[in-house]
Amino acid sequence: MRTFARNLKQGIFKPKGMIVNTFKNVLFSALFLSISLVGFAEEEKANPEKKEFNAKEMIMHHVKDAHEFHIIDFNGKSISIPLPVILYTDNGLVNFMSSEFHHDDSGHHIVEKNGMSFVKYHEKIYQLNAGAEAVSFDEEHHPTNASLPFDLSITRNVFMMWVSVIVVLLIFISAARKYKKENQFVPKGIAGFIEPLVIFVRDDIAKPMIGDHKYKKYMPFLLTVFFFIWINNIFGLIPILNGANVSGNIAFTLTLAVFTFIVTNLSGNKNYWKHIFWMPGVPVPMKIFLMPIEIVGMFVKPISLMIRLFANITAGHIIILALMSLIFIFETVAVAPVSVAFSLFIGLIEIVVTAIQAYIFTVLSALYIGMATEEAHH
């Protein structure tokens, strides 16, 4: 309690510095985003096939996963950090760096590897059919002479997810070692920051939702989910990483929801399964009527977890990008002050949302586990 009080006191009496630093970070993000959009607009003008600024394409380009970290466009040239491309084809594994596409995402530049030809179109890598010298499209602009190999590439989201794992491990391993060395250890530095959060997850999430006698078994899972989502959300706001939108990837949120689904149902006791398949205390016709509803509810819960996290994180990115796009849609700097001001405001909200969404996912996961492990009331 003394440690928590000391940390709380430091947080209460030093709000000015925190607010200033937060404002600086958000302002830097807005300026970086503006420069990035200017580069994107210049690229559009340089391409004769695109005469107008396409806000939808720009937004999707920033929100979707990518095979490289695009930093900025300078003097008509793109500056980016390439990532490994790993493809499993009928002829085995093929790997090369994404820089070999030379920033082309329209399917024009062809990469020759192991006698096979590859193009990148809308961040998907296609393998051209034998004898094809260029990709062709149908009326809906889908490739007709190319197929999708199994993509095992280290994309931007995959790379940042690995970074998040390393950060979580470093934080908790370093903090745990300090506690292990000293029985009366007074938390300092990263340990002083982590302890109140761990206590918060334990006392305000795990115990109330699961119960005092069963919560300890699920604390590693809940702590991992909370910090993993939170750190990934924070990385998504760092402009130099081009907003690696990991939590805005439906596959990422689906995987987390599946883990919650597995833990919940493996933890389910007799009372839990009885309420699903044969609801006690109601007439038999009602039991038969409620059974399919409860079975559907088993799957609706993780689906709601998946969609909630995905939609909230993606929506924040889209709103900021849409506000900044107004400058180029109206083609006047008069809109810039309004766009930047509102973007800063949404950016500040996004900083709070990063923690709120991690909290909500953890709370609901604990709630579902608590419902599965609850004993029958007599």
VMD Tcl script that draws the C-alpha trace (Angstrom):
set ca {
  {0.00 0.00 0.00}
  {2.89 2.37 0.78}
  {4.33 1.68 -2.65}
  {1.03 2.28 -4.38}
  {0.47 5.50 -2.39}
  {3.94 6.76 -3.28}
  {3.37 6.10 -6.98}
  {-0.08 7.64 -6.83}
  {1.31 10.73 -5.14}
  {3.95 11.13 -7.83}
  {1.25 10.80 -10.48}
  {-1.02 13.37 -8.79}
  {1.55 16.05 -8.13}
  {3.31 15.84 -11.49}
  {0.41 16.11 -13.96}
  {1.78 19.18 -15.72}
  {4.86 17.41 -17.06}
  {2.80 14.41 -18.12}
  {0.29 16.57 -19.96}
  {3.07 18.52 -21.71}
  {4.84 15.32 -22.79}
  {1.58 13.78 -24.00}
  {0.73 16.92 -25.97}
  {4.21 16.94 -27.53}
  {3.85 13.31 -28.58}
  {0.43 13.84 -30.12}
  {1.57 17.05 -31.86}
  {4.58 15.23 -33.28}
  {2.28 12.43 -34.48}
  {0.00 14.93 -36.24}
  {2.93 16.70 -37.92}
  {4.46 13.40 -38.99}
  {1.12 12.27 -40.37}
  {0.74 15.54 -42.26}
  {4.17 15.10 -43.89}
  {3.30 11.52 -44.77}
  {0.02 12.61 -46.37}
  {1.80 15.33 -48.33}
  {4.14 12.70 -49.71}
  {1.20 10.46 -50.57}
  {-0.55 13.35 -52.33}
  {2.60 14.16 -54.32}
  {2.86 10.51 -55.34}
  {-0.74 10.61 -56.54}
  {-0.07 13.69 -58.65}
  {3.06 12.12 -60.13}
  {1.09 9.08 -61.24}
  {-0.88 9.93 -64.39}
  {-3.42 7.20 -63.63}
  {-4.44 8.98 -60.43}
  {-5.26 12.61 -60.96}
  {-7.15 13.17 -57.73}
  {-6.30 12.52 -54.12}
  {-8.00 9.27 -53.13}
  {-8.79 9.50 -49.41}
  {-10.15 5.97 -49.20}
  {-7.04 4.45 -50.75}
  {-4.76 6.49 -48.52}
  {-6.66 5.51 -45.35}
  {-6.70 1.82 -46.24}
  {-2.99 2.02 -47.15}
  {-2.18 3.23 -43.62}
  {-4.64 0.99 -41.74}
  {-3.87 -2.31 -43.49}
  {-0.87 -4.50 -42.84}
  {2.18 -4.02 -45.07}
  {5.39 -5.75 -46.14}
  {7.53 -2.75 -45.19}
  {7.70 0.19 -42.82}
  {6.97 3.22 -44.96}
  {8.62 6.21 -43.29}
  {8.14 9.18 -45.63}
  {8.07 10.30 -49.27}
  {10.84 12.78 -50.06}
  {11.44 14.38 -53.47}
  {9.19 11.84 -55.14}
  {11.04 8.90 -53.57}
  {9.74 6.62 -50.84}
  {11.88 5.96 -47.79}
  {11.02 2.73 -46.03}
  {12.42 -0.15 -44.00}
  {12.08 -3.45 -45.92}
  {10.93 -6.68 -44.30}
  {11.47 -10.34 -45.31}
  {9.04 -11.86 -47.81}
  {8.60 -15.60 -47.28}
  {6.34 -17.47 -49.70}
  {5.45 -21.15 -49.88}
  {4.82 -22.14 -53.50}
  {4.43 -25.39 -55.42}
  {8.21 -25.32 -55.93}
  {9.00 -24.83 -52.25}
  {9.92 -21.82 -50.14}
  {10.91 -18.55 -51.75}
  {12.30 -15.66 -49.74}
  {13.57 -12.17 -50.56}
  {13.35 -8.65 -49.14}
  {10.30 -6.49 -49.84}
  {12.62 -3.77 -51.19}
  {12.88 -5.78 -54.43}
  {9.37 -4.57 -55.31}
  {10.77 -0.99 -55.29}
  {7.72 0.35 -53.40}
  {5.37 -0.81 -56.16}
  {1.94 -1.91 -54.91}
  {0.09 -1.76 -58.23}
  {1.25 -5.08 -59.67}
  {3.54 -3.58 -62.32}
  {7.01 -4.43 -60.97}
  {7.87 -8.13 -61.34}
  {10.32 -9.95 -59.06}
  {11.96 -13.04 -60.57}
  {12.92 -15.77 -58.10}
  {13.70 -19.47 -58.70}
  {12.14 -19.31 -62.15}
  {8.91 -17.80 -60.79}
  {7.49 -14.29 -61.14}
  {5.87 -12.34 -58.30}
  {4.02 -9.03 -58.13}
  {2.59 -7.04 -55.22}
  {-0.91 -5.67 -55.54}
  {-2.74 -3.98 -52.66}
  {-0.26 -5.49 -50.19}
  {-0.93 -9.03 -51.46}
  {1.81 -10.92 -53.26}
  {0.70 -12.86 -56.34}
  {2.58 -15.50 -58.34}
  {2.16 -15.03 -62.09}
  {1.14 -18.04 -64.14}
  {3.79 -19.67 -66.31}
  {4.49 -17.59 -69.42}
  {2.77 -14.46 -68.10}
  {4.85 -11.29 -68.49}
  {2.41 -8.93 -66.78}
  {-0.54 -9.23 -64.46}
  {-3.98 -8.81 -66.05}
  {-7.22 -7.89 -64.29}
  {-10.91 -8.60 -64.77}
  {-13.72 -6.01 -64.66}
  {-13.64 -5.98 -60.86}
  {-9.87 -5.44 -60.98}
  {-8.96 -8.89 -59.66}
  {-5.86 -10.63 -61.11}
  {-6.83 -13.29 -63.66}
  {-3.43 -14.78 -64.53}
  {-1.94 -15.00 -61.05}
  {-2.49 -16.96 -57.86}
  {-1.85 -16.32 -54.18}
  {0.97 -18.41 -52.69}
  {0.92 -19.21 -48.98}
  {2.33 -16.03 -47.44}
  {4.57 -16.54 -44.38}
  {6.15 -13.10 -44.63}
  {7.31 -11.04 -41.66}
  {4.90 -8.17 -42.19}
  {4.76 -4.90 -40.29}
  {2.15 -6.20 -37.84}
  {3.99 -9.49 -37.27}
  {7.26 -7.65 -36.61}
  {5.64 -5.26 -34.11}
  {3.84 -8.15 -32.42}
  {7.22 -9.81 -31.84}
  {8.57 -6.53 -30.50}
  {5.60 -6.36 -28.10}
  {6.33 -9.89 -26.87}
  {9.97 -8.95 -26.23}
  {8.93 -5.77 -24.39}
  {6.46 -7.66 -22.16}
  {9.07 -10.32 -21.35}
  {11.75 -7.74 -20.57}
  {9.40 -5.78 -18.29}
  {8.18 -8.72 -16.25}
  {11.41 -10.73 -16.14}
  {13.42 -7.72 -14.96}
  {10.78 -6.82 -12.37}
  {10.47 -10.44 -11.16}
  {14.24 -10.76 -10.69}
  {14.29 -7.71 -8.43}
  {11.47 -9.08 -6.28}
  {13.19 -12.48 -6.11}
  {16.47 -11.01 -4.85}
  {14.93 -8.97 -2.04}
  {12.03 -9.97 0.20}
  {11.43 -6.37 1.31}
  {12.05 -4.88 -2.12}
  {10.74 -1.34 -2.59}
  {9.73 -1.04 -6.26}
  {11.66 1.50 -8.28}
  {11.70 2.34 -11.95}
  {9.81 -0.13 -14.11}
  {8.90 -2.28 -11.09}
  {7.27 0.74 -9.44}
  {5.19 1.29 -12.57}
  {4.18 -2.37 -13.00}
  {3.21 -3.18 -9.40}
  {0.10 -0.92 -9.20}
  {-1.11 -2.28 -12.56}
  {-0.67 -5.90 -11.47}
  {-2.50 -5.14 -8.21}
  {-5.23 -3.42 -10.22}
  {-5.75 -6.44 -12.48}
  {-5.76 -8.74 -9.44}
  {-8.02 -6.74 -7.10}
  {-10.35 -4.99 -9.58}
  {-10.65 -7.59 -12.35}
  {-9.65 -11.13 -11.36}
  {-11.02 -11.32 -7.82}
  {-14.44 -9.69 -8.43}
  {-15.07 -11.62 -11.66}
  {-13.62 -15.05 -10.86}
  {-13.62 -15.21 -7.07}
  {-11.06 -15.09 -4.27}
  {-10.44 -18.86 -4.32}
  {-9.93 -19.43 -8.06}
  {-8.47 -16.24 -9.51}
  {-4.76 -17.11 -9.03}
  {-4.81 -19.81 -11.71}
  {-5.97 -17.29 -14.33}
  {-3.79 -14.31 -13.37}
  {-0.97 -15.15 -15.86}
  {-3.48 -15.24 -18.72}
  {-5.25 -12.04 -17.69}
  {-2.00 -10.12 -17.13}
  {-0.63 -11.30 -20.49}
  {-3.78 -10.26 -22.33}
  {-3.94 -6.87 -20.62}
  {-0.31 -5.84 -21.18}
  {-0.01 -7.43 -24.63}
  {-3.03 -5.55 -25.99}
  {-2.08 -2.30 -24.26}
  {1.52 -2.29 -25.53}
  {0.41 -3.14 -29.07}
  {-2.14 -0.31 -28.95}
  {0.55 2.12 -27.80}
  {2.87 1.07 -30.63}
  {0.01 1.78 -33.03}
  {0.16 5.48 -32.06}
  {3.90 5.91 -32.68}
  {4.26 7.70 -36.02}
  {7.79 6.50 -36.82}
  {6.37 2.95 -36.86}
  {3.76 4.18 -39.34}
  {1.01 3.24 -36.90}
  {1.52 -0.54 -36.92}
  {-2.15 -1.36 -36.48}
  {-1.81 -4.77 -34.80}
  {-4.99 -4.59 -32.71}
  {-6.78 -3.29 -35.80}
  {-6.07 -6.59 -37.54}
  {-9.05 -8.96 -37.33}
  {-6.74 -12.01 -37.29}
  {-4.99 -10.70 -34.16}
  {-8.22 -10.03 -32.24}
  {-9.64 -13.35 -33.46}
  {-6.65 -15.23 -32.02}
  {-6.99 -13.52 -28.64}
  {-10.74 -14.25 -28.60}
  {-10.09 -17.91 -29.43}
  {-7.72 -18.18 -26.45}
  {-10.40 -16.70 -24.19}
  {-12.93 -19.16 -25.66}
  {-10.61 -22.12 -25.02}
  {-9.71 -21.08 -21.46}
  {-13.37 -20.40 -20.63}
  {-14.71 -23.72 -21.88}
  {-11.86 -25.82 -20.53}
  {-12.51 -24.23 -17.13}
  {-16.26 -24.85 -17.31}
  {-17.62 -26.93 -14.44}
  {-20.69 -29.15 -14.24}
  {-22.91 -26.21 -13.33}
  {-21.74 -24.24 -16.39}
  {-22.45 -27.02 -18.90}
  {-25.75 -27.82 -17.21}
  {-26.92 -24.23 -17.74}
  {-26.01 -24.47 -21.41}
  {-27.49 -27.86 -22.36}
  {-30.26 -28.36 -19.78}
  {-31.17 -25.16 -17.95}
  {-32.17 -26.03 -14.35}
  {-35.32 -24.69 -12.75}
  {-37.40 -24.27 -15.94}
  {-39.99 -26.51 -17.66}
  {-38.74 -29.08 -20.18}
  {-40.13 -27.24 -23.26}
  {-38.25 -24.14 -22.13}
  {-35.08 -26.21 -21.61}
  {-35.27 -27.36 -25.23}
  {-35.94 -23.80 -26.40}
  {-33.04 -22.29 -24.41}
  {-30.42 -24.91 -25.29}
  {-29.67 -23.68 -28.87}
  {-29.66 -20.07 -27.64}
  {-27.07 -20.89 -24.97}
  {-24.94 -22.84 -27.46}
  {-24.96 -19.88 -29.84}
  {-24.10 -17.64 -26.89}
  {-20.92 -19.64 -26.30}
  {-19.62 -18.44 -29.68}
  {-21.17 -14.97 -29.62}
  {-19.14 -13.98 -26.56}
  {-15.68 -14.42 -28.15}
  {-16.96 -12.96 -31.43}
  {-18.07 -9.84 -29.59}
  {-14.61 -9.62 -27.97}
  {-12.98 -9.89 -31.37}
  {-15.13 -7.28 -33.10}
  {-15.12 -4.79 -30.21}
  {-11.34 -4.55 -29.99}
  {-10.86 -4.56 -33.77}
  {-13.53 -1.93 -34.46}
  {-12.57 0.51 -31.71}
  {-8.86 0.56 -32.54}
  {-9.41 0.75 -36.31}
  {-12.05 3.48 -35.96}
  {-9.63 5.78 -34.14}
  {-7.01 5.46 -36.88}
  {-9.58 6.01 -39.63}
  {-11.03 9.14 -37.96}
  {-7.60 10.77 -37.61}
  {-6.64 9.94 -41.20}
  {-10.01 11.17 -42.49}
  {-9.62 14.48 -40.67}
  {-6.13 15.00 -42.10}
  {-7.39 14.07 -45.57}
  {-9.75 17.04 -45.54}
  {-6.75 19.31 -46.23}
  {-6.10 17.56 -49.53}
  {-9.74 16.98 -50.43}
  {-10.56 20.70 -50.21}
  {-7.07 21.57 -51.54}
  {-6.62 24.52 -49.19}
  {-4.48 25.18 -46.13}
  {-7.42 27.02 -44.57}
  {-8.76 23.66 -43.45}
  {-5.42 22.68 -41.87}
  {-5.93 24.34 -38.45}
  {-9.31 22.65 -38.00}
  {-8.07 19.26 -39.23}
  {-4.94 19.33 -37.09}
  {-6.86 20.54 -34.01}
  {-9.47 17.80 -34.26}
  {-6.77 15.22 -35.05}
  {-4.91 16.25 -31.89}
  {-8.11 15.92 -29.89}
  {-8.83 12.44 -31.28}
  {-5.17 11.54 -30.74}
  {-5.44 12.41 -27.05}
  {-8.58 10.29 -26.80}
  {-6.76 7.44 -28.56}
  {-4.08 7.47 -25.86}
  {-6.79 6.79 -23.28}
  {-8.54 4.27 -25.53}
  {-5.37 2.15 -25.78}
  {-5.67 1.33 -22.07}
  {-9.49 1.23 -21.98}
  {-9.71 -1.40 -24.73}
  {-7.09 -3.56 -23.01}
  {-9.07 -3.20 -19.78}
  {-12.41 -4.08 -21.41}
  {-11.01 -7.18 -23.14}
  {-9.45 -8.36 -19.86}
  {-12.58 -7.65 -17.81}
  {-14.87 -9.51 -20.21}
  {-12.45 -12.44 -20.44}
  {-12.40 -12.64 -16.63}
  {-16.19 -12.35 -16.54}
  {-16.65 -15.27 -18.96}
  {-14.17 -17.38 -16.99}
  {-15.98 -16.49 -13.76}
  {-19.32 -17.54 -15.25}
  {-17.79 -20.87 -16.32}
  {-16.30 -21.61 -12.90}
  {-19.19 -20.39 -10.75}
  {-20.58 -22.98 -8.41}
  {-24.28 -23.78 -8.20}
  {-26.26 -21.79 -5.66}
  {-28.30 -23.79 -3.20}
}
mol new
graphics top color blue
foreach p $ca { graphics top sphere $p radius 0.5 }
foreach p [lrange $ca 0 end-1] q [lrange $ca 1 end] { graphics top cylinder $p $q radius 0.2 }
display resetview
